[in-house]
Amino acid sequence: MLIYQAAADHLLVMELDARQEELLAHIIEEYVATSEPVGSKCLAEKYSLKVSPATIRNDMAALEEEGYVTQPHISAGRIPTEHAYRHWIARTDAVTLEKREQGVYQGLWKHADEGAGLKEVARALSDFADNAVVLAFSSNDFYYTGLSVLFAHPEFEEQGYTVSLAKVIDHLDRILEKLAKNLTRQQALLGKDNPFGKECGFVGAPHTFAGNRGCIGILGPLRMDYPRNMARMKFIGELIAS
């Protein structure tokens, strides 16, 4: 299981039955893939849930009542909440990274000097994750890539949201300095726990590079594939340490 170190107030969650767990997972997966609110009709047609659309709607209403999903508009489907992503992270089995992707990272790391190799790995990671990647070689040596990819996500079409994140980017070095010092294990930081902003998700891991303590992480909107990005961070952390 992937482990997310949650604060105590995050642990008070409703126990979902197997059907609701499956439904919530499909809502999250669909929304992560499409960025569109997910309706009961989509779920009934695309997934073999073996229940009626009416039952799906009732379960979605129950998930909404318990804070796992929300409805952005009256006529729209549902989207996952921060609470739902935390639940997904804690209850999703570890993902195995595809061999092709592993091979790309291994090749870039092997055929370059370490500094350049780590930057090449970061750029490849940004491409695979479709998000920005931030990298601290130490507490005062930073690199980031894929910011244009990050801003291309639909969440950033709203001007106020973009301006808010732009302010964070202005302080990126300060945030990375703190992460390089304080990130002691692989973590998913999202919502109010995310130093880059509550609208964002971050999956990062510490590393030791040239004798200095640093970190590398994927920065995206709250809507990101946390289990797969956790697998990416685990693989790259092991690669750097090898």
Rosetta silent file (secondary structure, phi, psi, omega in degrees, C-alpha in Angstrom):
SEQUENCE: MLIYQAAADHLLVMELDARQEELLAHIIEEYVATSEPVGSKCLAEKYSLKVSPATIRNDMAALEEEGYVTQPHISAGRIPTEHAYRHWIARTDAVTLEKREQGVYQGLWKHADEGAGLKEVARALSDFADNAVVLAFSSNDFYYTGLSVLFAHPEFEEQGYTVSLAKVIDHLDRILEKLAKNLTRQQALLGKDNPFGKECGFVGAPHTFAGNRGCIGILGPLRMDYPRNMARMKFIGELIAS
SCORE:     score description
SCORE:     0.000 S_00000001
   1 L     0.000  143.984  171.765    0.000    0.000    0.000 S_00000001
   2 L   -75.675  141.783 -176.550    1.119    3.575   -0.611 S_00000001
   3 L  -113.956  129.486  174.100    1.425    5.448    2.651 S_00000001
   4 L  -116.552  122.314 -178.571    0.443    9.078    3.157 S_00000001
   5 L   -80.944   97.474 -175.745    1.406   10.577    6.515 S_00000001
   6 L   -95.464  153.940  172.764   -1.770   12.475    7.325 S_00000001
   7 L   -72.480  163.763 -173.548   -2.467   14.796   10.196 S_00000001
   8 H   -58.568  -37.202 -177.693   -4.904   13.571   12.825 S_00000001
   9 H   -71.318   -8.875  177.275   -7.827   15.549   11.423 S_00000001
  10 H   -88.475   -9.628 -171.791   -7.427   13.733    8.092 S_00000001
  11 L   -90.211  -10.527 -179.117   -7.967   10.325    9.659 S_00000001
  12 L   -84.748   87.669 -176.045  -11.634   10.773   10.556 S_00000001
  13 L  -125.788  151.194  176.807  -13.165    9.248    7.458 S_00000001
  14 L   -72.823  137.402  174.905  -16.307    7.310    6.728 S_00000001
  15 L   -74.149  125.102  179.163  -15.753    3.652    6.024 S_00000001
  16 L   -95.653  145.632  173.957  -16.813    2.954    2.458 S_00000001
  17 L   -80.284  172.879 -173.318  -18.162   -0.391    1.349 S_00000001
  18 H   -58.602  -39.384 -178.627  -16.524   -2.236   -1.566 S_00000001
  19 H   -67.397  -41.594  178.717  -18.948   -0.837   -4.130 S_00000001
  20 H   -68.205  -37.194  175.594  -18.444    2.738   -2.973 S_00000001
  21 H   -59.501  -45.999 -179.898  -14.666    2.259   -2.935 S_00000001
  22 H   -63.814  -44.195 -179.403  -14.784    1.062   -6.544 S_00000001
  23 H   -62.159  -45.637 -179.963  -17.076    3.894   -7.578 S_00000001
  24 H   -62.475  -42.192  178.809  -14.892    6.541   -5.939 S_00000001
  25 H   -59.718  -42.170  179.815  -11.760    5.103   -7.572 S_00000001
  26 H   -67.236  -38.342  177.735  -13.432    5.277  -11.006 S_00000001
  27 H   -61.476  -46.271 -179.318  -14.582    8.871  -10.405 S_00000001
  28 H   -64.596  -47.891 -178.934  -11.055    9.901   -9.457 S_00000001
  29 H   -59.838  -42.307 -179.061   -9.413    8.017  -12.339 S_00000001
  30 H   -66.988  -42.801 -179.041  -11.864    9.459  -14.854 S_00000001
  31 H   -68.731  -40.220  176.931  -11.477   12.997  -13.569 S_00000001
  32 H   -59.584  -39.364 -176.811   -7.662   12.768  -13.467 S_00000001
  33 H   -75.595  -33.859 -170.075   -7.694   11.590  -17.085 S_00000001
  34 H  -114.268  -21.877 -173.369  -10.239   14.065  -18.494 S_00000001
  35 L    63.958   13.840  179.545  -10.474   17.020  -16.058 S_00000001
  36 L  -106.882  141.617  175.129  -14.243   16.878  -16.677 S_00000001
  37 L   -53.955  142.889 -172.280  -16.887   16.322  -13.967 S_00000001
  38 E  -103.590  125.236 -179.134  -17.921   12.665  -13.947 S_00000001
  39 L  -102.605  164.502 -179.166  -21.563   11.707  -14.318 S_00000001
  40 H   -64.310  -33.649  179.753  -23.436    8.519  -13.490 S_00000001
  41 H   -63.933  -43.837  177.647  -24.133    7.871  -17.188 S_00000001
  42 H   -59.761  -45.527 -178.117  -20.406    7.885  -18.000 S_00000001
  43 H   -65.451  -40.413 -179.180  -19.670    5.517  -15.136 S_00000001
  44 H   -66.574  -37.074 -176.470  -22.496    3.141  -16.085 S_00000001
  45 H   -80.954  -33.854 -171.226  -21.415    3.010  -19.748 S_00000001
  46 H   -92.134  -29.145 -174.351  -17.655    2.841  -19.296 S_00000001
  47 L  -120.171  146.343 -179.774  -17.231    0.578  -16.266 S_00000001
  48 L   -86.222   78.054 -175.811  -18.748   -2.802  -15.414 S_00000001
  49 L   -86.389  -15.959  175.615  -20.211   -1.771  -12.075 S_00000001
  50 L    59.970   30.312  173.487  -23.044   -4.345  -12.195 S_00000001
  51 L  -138.054  163.304 -177.989  -25.520   -1.948  -10.621 S_00000001
  52 L   -75.109  157.578  175.030  -28.220    0.296  -12.048 S_00000001
  53 H   -55.909  -33.640  179.366  -27.645    3.963  -12.894 S_00000001
  54 H   -64.161  -40.235  177.927  -30.045    4.808  -10.051 S_00000001
  55 H   -66.032  -40.201  177.197  -27.816    2.956   -7.570 S_00000001
  56 H   -60.143  -43.946 -179.918  -24.772    4.765   -8.958 S_00000001
  57 H   -63.556  -40.359  178.919  -26.513    8.106   -8.443 S_00000001
  58 H   -63.924  -42.347  178.703  -27.443    7.170   -4.881 S_00000001
  59 H   -66.537  -37.625  177.669  -23.861    6.149   -4.116 S_00000001
  60 H   -65.049  -37.968  177.306  -22.542    9.361   -5.658 S_00000001
  61 H   -64.381  -39.060  178.196  -24.943   11.344   -3.472 S_00000001
  62 H   -65.767  -41.906  177.860  -23.654    9.459   -0.414 S_00000001
  63 H   -63.118  -37.336  178.696  -20.042   10.174   -1.401 S_00000001
  64 H   -67.625  -41.905 -179.467  -20.911   13.839   -1.794 S_00000001
  65 H   -61.406  -33.686 -178.724  -22.600   13.960    1.602 S_00000001
  66 L   -89.802    2.184  173.654  -19.454   12.532    3.211 S_00000001
  67 L    87.618   13.730  179.362  -17.172   15.025    1.438 S_00000001
  68 L   -84.818  -30.017  178.662  -15.475   12.713   -1.077 S_00000001
  69 E  -136.266  161.585  176.288  -16.909   14.406   -4.176 S_00000001
  70 E  -138.580  160.574 -178.201  -18.523   17.696   -4.994 S_00000001
  71 L  -113.328  107.643 -175.172  -20.767   18.971   -7.782 S_00000001
  72 L   -64.841  -29.935  177.358  -19.404   22.172   -9.357 S_00000001
  73 L  -139.876  156.201 -175.913  -22.747   22.945  -11.051 S_00000001
  74 L   -57.470  -39.705 -175.535  -26.270   21.638  -10.518 S_00000001
  75 L   -93.412    2.037 -175.645  -26.393   19.890  -13.883 S_00000001
  76 L   -91.596  169.385  171.960  -22.777   18.698  -13.812 S_00000001
  77 L   -77.524 -163.126 -178.219  -21.250   15.434  -12.670 S_00000001
  78 E  -106.110  156.204  173.157  -19.007   15.141   -9.631 S_00000001
  79 E  -127.076  149.937 -179.174  -15.356   15.899   -9.082 S_00000001
  80 E   -69.640  150.368  174.414  -13.116   14.501   -6.319 S_00000001
  81 L   -97.262  172.700  174.113  -12.285   16.604   -3.289 S_00000001
  82 H   -56.213  -40.241  177.989   -8.966   16.868   -1.481 S_00000001
  83 H   -57.722  -40.210 -179.726  -10.429   14.380    1.014 S_00000001
  84 H   -66.959  -42.171  179.687  -11.012   11.899   -1.844 S_00000001
  85 H   -63.487  -39.837  177.758   -7.437   12.178   -3.116 S_00000001
  86 H   -62.109  -42.709  178.315   -6.084   11.510    0.375 S_00000001
  87 H   -61.612  -43.241 -179.402   -8.325    8.455    0.629 S_00000001
  88 H   -62.763  -45.161  179.990   -7.158    7.266   -2.817 S_00000001
  89 H   -60.777  -46.343 -174.516   -3.487    7.640   -1.928 S_00000001
  90 H   -69.173  -24.426 -171.499   -3.847    5.758    1.346 S_00000001
  91 H  -115.988    8.740 -179.614   -5.790    2.851   -0.163 S_00000001
  92 L   -99.338  130.731  178.211   -4.229    2.321   -3.572 S_00000001
  93 L   -64.326  153.521 -179.630   -1.768   -0.509   -4.055 S_00000001
  94 L   -57.209  137.716  178.918    1.715    0.371   -5.280 S_00000001
  95 L   -93.799  139.322  175.009    1.948    0.936   -9.019 S_00000001
  96 L   -93.554  125.631 -178.577    4.712   -0.687  -11.067 S_00000001
  97 L   -70.673  139.543 -179.590    6.363    1.733  -13.465 S_00000001
  98 L   -61.628  143.649 -177.636    6.391    0.631  -17.096 S_00000001
  99 H   -58.388  -37.745 -179.120    9.681   -0.837  -18.312 S_00000001
 100 H   -62.199  -43.907  179.983    9.906    1.676  -21.154 S_00000001
 101 H   -67.290  -42.546  175.870    9.724    4.606  -18.767 S_00000001
 102 H   -55.481  -43.760 -178.172   12.227    2.990  -16.410 S_00000001
 103 H   -62.620  -36.485  178.157   14.591    2.520  -19.349 S_00000001
 104 H   -62.577  -49.036 -179.484   14.432    6.197  -20.285 S_00000001
 105 H   -62.958  -42.608 -179.606   15.432    7.314  -16.788 S_00000001
 106 H   -63.205  -41.768 -179.955   18.169    4.684  -16.546 S_00000001
 107 H   -65.359  -41.803 -179.917   19.624    5.654  -19.927 S_00000001
 108 H   -67.514  -37.223 -179.283   19.691    9.370  -19.119 S_00000001
 109 H   -72.260  -36.100 -174.452   21.289    8.759  -15.739 S_00000001
 110 H   -76.526  -34.162 -170.087   23.870    6.328  -17.073 S_00000001
 111 L  -104.515   27.469  176.289   25.083    8.267  -20.094 S_00000001
 112 L  -147.193  159.622  173.736   25.683   11.700  -18.577 S_00000001
 113 L   -66.852  160.514 -166.090   27.674   13.157  -15.748 S_00000001
 114 H   -59.389  -44.369 -179.043   25.626   13.216  -12.578 S_00000001
 115 H   -62.458  -51.604  179.180   24.568   16.881  -12.574 S_00000001
 116 H   -65.181  -36.850 -179.727   23.513   16.954  -16.213 S_00000001
 117 H   -62.680  -40.057 -179.666   22.023   13.485  -15.880 S_00000001
 118 H   -67.778  -36.928  175.748   19.754   14.522  -13.045 S_00000001
 119 H   -66.396  -39.822  177.565   18.487   17.499  -15.032 S_00000001
 120 H   -63.710  -41.288  177.192   17.827   15.221  -18.022 S_00000001
 121 H   -61.711  -41.846  179.296   15.937   12.828  -15.750 S_00000001
 122 H   -61.342  -41.629  179.769   13.894   15.773  -14.415 S_00000001
 123 H   -66.536  -41.279  177.608   12.953   16.847  -17.945 S_00000001
 124 H   -65.513  -39.779  178.315   11.949   13.302  -18.892 S_00000001
 125 H   -61.024  -41.741  177.133    9.972   13.004  -15.660 S_00000001
 126 H   -60.254  -41.868  179.466    8.094   16.196  -16.525 S_00000001
 127 H   -64.492  -45.915 -178.262    7.200   14.752  -19.940 S_00000001
 128 H   -68.665  -40.573 -176.653    5.956   11.442  -18.534 S_00000001
 129 H   -82.858  -14.207 -177.943    4.064   12.996  -15.629 S_00000001
 130 L    57.388   41.862  179.616    2.700   15.873  -17.743 S_00000001
 131 L  -150.317  176.605  176.501    3.493   18.260  -14.919 S_00000001
 132 E   -77.924  155.599  174.472    6.298   20.465  -13.662 S_00000001
 133 E  -127.914  131.348  178.510    9.304   18.962  -11.886 S_00000001
 134 E  -114.480  144.211 -172.360   11.271   20.813   -9.222 S_00000001
 135 E  -141.948  128.725  172.835   14.736   19.773   -8.162 S_00000001
 136 E  -114.146  116.045  173.792   17.027   20.865   -5.352 S_00000001
 137 E   -71.700  -30.130  177.853   20.635   19.712   -5.690 S_00000001
 138 E  -158.857 -169.204 -179.144   21.153   21.219   -2.224 S_00000001
 139 L   -77.967   -0.178  177.647   19.504   23.857   -0.045 S_00000001
 140 L  -142.363   20.583  179.357   20.781   26.624   -2.331 S_00000001
 141 E  -136.462  109.896 -168.827   21.061   25.054   -5.788 S_00000001
 142 E  -126.871  158.546  177.413   17.768   24.600   -7.654 S_00000001
 143 E  -151.278  140.714  174.188   16.369   23.607  -11.018 S_00000001
 144 E  -143.728  150.838 -176.127   12.844   23.386  -12.356 S_00000001
 145 E  -146.993  155.058  176.322   11.337   22.355  -15.658 S_00000001
 146 L    83.151   17.586  179.355    7.921   21.949  -17.246 S_00000001
 147 H   -63.386  -34.208  177.411    6.282   25.089  -15.859 S_00000001
 148 H   -65.818  -34.273  175.906    4.660   25.684  -19.252 S_00000001
 149 H   -65.259  -42.723  178.943    3.218   22.170  -19.059 S_00000001
 150 H   -59.526  -48.646 -176.964    1.844   22.942  -15.615 S_00000001
 151 H   -70.615  -13.848  178.660    0.166   26.165  -16.740 S_00000001
 152 L   -78.823  -12.275  179.620   -1.370   24.356  -19.735 S_00000001
 153 L   -68.097  146.886 -175.567   -3.673   22.324  -17.473 S_00000001
 154 H   -56.828  -30.672 -178.947   -7.338   23.400  -17.535 S_00000001
 155 H   -58.181  -26.319 -174.005   -7.277   24.354  -13.858 S_00000001
 156 H   -93.536    9.061  177.943   -5.010   27.277  -14.693 S_00000001
 157 H   -72.943  -25.985  177.409   -7.347   28.840  -17.244 S_00000001
 158 L   -74.223  125.799 -171.145   -8.935   30.895  -14.478 S_00000001
 159 H   -59.245  -44.352 -177.770   -6.913   34.101  -14.216 S_00000001
 160 H   -62.173  -36.336  179.563   -6.943   34.371  -10.418 S_00000001
 161 H   -66.721  -42.294  179.285   -5.699   30.813  -10.069 S_00000001
 162 H   -65.576  -43.443  179.279   -2.837   31.445  -12.468 S_00000001
 163 H   -61.791  -40.980  179.341   -1.850   34.662  -10.717 S_00000001
 164 H   -60.283  -46.988 -179.637   -1.875   32.856   -7.367 S_00000001
 165 H   -69.372  -33.125  178.567    0.447   30.112   -8.592 S_00000001
 166 H   -60.996  -34.838  177.094    2.648   32.679  -10.345 S_00000001
 167 H   -66.112  -37.507  177.376    3.268   34.255   -6.933 S_00000001
 168 H   -64.580  -43.284  179.715    4.321   30.859   -5.630 S_00000001
 169 H   -58.953  -35.185  178.481    6.705   30.414   -8.552 S_00000001
 170 H   -62.028  -26.179 -179.206    8.299   33.734   -7.595 S_00000001
 171 L  -108.972   22.134 -174.614    9.165   32.153   -4.233 S_00000001
 172 H   -60.075  -42.011 -179.215   10.068   28.749   -5.644 S_00000001
 173 H   -60.770  -40.884 -179.615   13.677   28.855   -4.489 S_00000001
 174 H   -65.451  -41.115  179.377   12.605   29.579   -0.905 S_00000001
 175 H   -65.887  -43.478  179.737   10.114   26.694   -0.946 S_00000001
 176 H   -65.535  -34.777  177.199   12.675   24.304   -2.421 S_00000001
 177 H   -60.311  -43.761  179.107   15.228   25.360    0.188 S_00000001
 178 H   -66.995  -41.849  179.973   12.799   24.344    2.943 S_00000001
 179 H   -64.645  -40.512  179.457   11.893   21.081    1.220 S_00000001
 180 H   -59.766  -33.079 -178.612   15.549   20.184    0.706 S_00000001
 181 H   -84.554  -34.803 -167.735   16.093   20.578    4.447 S_00000001
 182 H  -107.482  -16.733 -179.619   12.850   19.102    5.766 S_00000001
 183 L   -79.182  111.164 -174.003   11.715   16.396    3.338 S_00000001
 184 L  -106.445   -9.119  179.474   12.992   13.199    4.938 S_00000001
 185 L  -156.994  168.865  177.744   11.018   10.572    3.007 S_00000001
 186 L   -62.862  132.207 -178.097    8.818   10.204   -0.044 S_00000001
 187 E  -144.303  151.478  166.688    5.609   12.160    0.470 S_00000001
 188 E  -106.958  120.232  178.822    2.481   13.340   -1.266 S_00000001
 189 E  -114.134  121.565 -177.449    1.639   16.879   -0.158 S_00000001
 190 E  -140.967  159.650  178.720   -1.694   18.211   -1.296 S_00000001
 191 H    57.661 -130.695 -173.976   -4.188   20.891   -0.549 S_00000001
 192 H   -67.837  -15.255  177.455   -3.533   22.770    2.666 S_00000001
 193 H   -87.966   -5.817 -173.758   -0.377   20.735    3.328 S_00000001
 194 L   -89.419  119.439 -179.403    1.218   21.732    0.031 S_00000001
 195 L   -65.996  -16.298  179.116    3.762   24.565    0.326 S_00000001
 196 L   -85.734   -7.934  178.439    3.139   25.444   -3.324 S_00000001
 197 L   131.952  147.536 -174.246   -0.532   26.212   -2.654 S_00000001
 198 L   -69.415  -15.612  177.919   -3.745   24.463   -1.632 S_00000001
 199 L   -85.594   -0.753 -171.721   -4.879   24.092   -5.246 S_00000001
 200 E  -113.235  162.420  170.439   -1.800   22.000   -6.067 S_00000001
 201 E  -119.393  148.841  179.902   -0.480   18.498   -5.596 S_00000001
 202 E  -143.738  131.142  173.549    3.149   17.597   -5.006 S_00000001
 203 E  -122.638  116.592 -174.513    4.871   14.224   -4.863 S_00000001
 204 E  -135.869  166.206  179.186    8.484   14.454   -3.764 S_00000001
 205 E  -147.418  145.195  176.043   11.382   12.472   -2.398 S_00000001
 206 E   -78.511  159.953  172.383   14.677   13.386   -0.721 S_00000001
 207 E  -151.565  162.762  172.532   18.028   12.465   -2.190 S_00000001
 208 E  -115.019  120.130 -174.691   21.699   12.925   -1.405 S_00000001
 209 E  -126.976  123.555  179.925   23.656   14.363   -4.314 S_00000001
 210 L    51.565   37.718  178.659   27.410   15.028   -4.255 S_00000001
 211 L    82.348   -2.013 -178.904   27.277   14.851   -0.477 S_00000001
 212 E  -107.023  145.966  177.350   24.472   17.420   -0.245 S_00000001
 213 E   -83.785  128.789 -179.581   20.919   16.825    0.891 S_00000001
 214 E  -144.906 -164.790  178.720   18.313   17.719   -1.721 S_00000001
 215 E  -157.529  162.042  174.659   14.960   16.666   -3.134 S_00000001
 216 E  -139.870  142.598 -178.175   13.088   16.113   -6.388 S_00000001
 217 E  -158.650  159.392  177.580    9.358   16.284   -6.925 S_00000001
 218 E   -99.169  127.023 -179.786    6.451   16.490   -9.324 S_00000001
 219 E  -114.967  123.726 -179.959    4.314   19.637   -9.026 S_00000001
 220 E  -147.945 -172.953  172.153    0.868   19.693  -10.587 S_00000001
 221 E   -68.587  168.958  176.615   -2.722   20.620   -9.971 S_00000001
 222 L   -55.116  -32.882  178.642   -4.588   18.857   -7.180 S_00000001
 223 L   -80.545   89.878  176.421   -5.896   16.595   -9.953 S_00000001
 224 L  -141.702  163.085 -179.728   -2.911   14.327  -10.533 S_00000001
 225 L   -84.143   83.766 -175.068   -2.176   10.607  -10.710 S_00000001
 226 H   -60.864  -47.644 -179.141   -0.701   10.262   -7.228 S_00000001
 227 H   -58.195  -43.008 -179.471   -0.102    6.476   -7.212 S_00000001
 228 H   -70.270  -38.068  178.629    1.810    6.557  -10.496 S_00000001
 229 H   -69.148  -31.785  173.146    3.760    9.650   -9.500 S_00000001
 230 H   -63.413  -40.516  178.277    4.655    7.983   -6.202 S_00000001
 231 H   -64.278  -38.554  177.900    6.011    5.052   -8.229 S_00000001
 232 H   -63.246  -45.145 -179.486    8.051    7.464  -10.346 S_00000001
 233 H   -64.524  -38.631  179.133    9.537    9.109   -7.271 S_00000001
 234 H   -63.291  -44.681 -178.390   10.391    5.749   -5.731 S_00000001
 235 H   -65.579  -45.150 -177.203   12.162    4.582   -8.881 S_00000001
 236 H   -69.163  -36.859  175.727   14.115    7.799   -9.363 S_00000001
 237 H   -59.764  -42.857  178.673   15.085    7.932   -5.699 S_00000001
 238 H   -68.017  -34.667  179.856   16.520    4.427   -5.987 S_00000001
 239 H   -65.353  -45.374  179.878   18.246    5.366   -9.252 S_00000001
 240 H   -63.878  -36.821 -177.369   20.007    8.352   -7.683 S_00000001
 241 H   -78.183  -12.761 -174.947   21.041    6.262   -4.690 S_00000001
 242 L   -75.416    0.000    0.000   22.452    3.433   -6.831 S_00000001
